[in-house]
Amino acid sequence: MKKAVASNLRFPGKVIVIQDQPNLPIKGNLLVISDTGNNRILLISIDEKYKCLEVIGSGGLGLVDGDFTEAMFHHPQGLCHVFRENKHYIYICDTKNHAIREINLNDREVLTVTGTGEKGKDRDGNLDPEI
């Protein structure tokens, strides 16, 4: 298992901004980066001169749910922030796992929303997705 170097980005894929909002467990304005080559998500403080506040993912390759330190991704890319039921979530396209993952910022956990880790084989596009 290859570990990420703490200070280096490796093929950062996508970036979103989360402005300071109610019930956000990390106060201030955040930059969220999918550090694709290091298989992790970074939460960066815009207000604190771009200080890294949180690393989500162990840096190893895999499809592992769990807390921020034990979760594993495989080339995460697209990001989306959602606020619902008084909690903040980040959704990720975990490309090589062929999965959509959910980061619950309030509970500090990562879950797989859909996908099995295997590439789909429905070339015609009318089959039900495996969930």
Sequence and secondary structure as in RCSB ss.txt:
>XXXX:A:sequence
MKKAVASNLRFPGKVIVIQDQPNLPIKGNLLVISDTGNNRILLISIDEKYKCLEVIGSGGLGLVDGDFTEAMFHH
PQGLCHVFRENKHYIYICDTKNHAIREINLNDREVLTVTGTGEKGKDRDGNLDPEI
>XXXX:A:secstr
     TT   SEEEEEEE   TT SS S EEEEEEGGGTEEEEEETTTTSEEEEEES SSBS B EETTT BBSS
EEEEEEEEETTEEEEEEEEGGGTEEEEEETTTTEEEEEE  SS    SSS S    
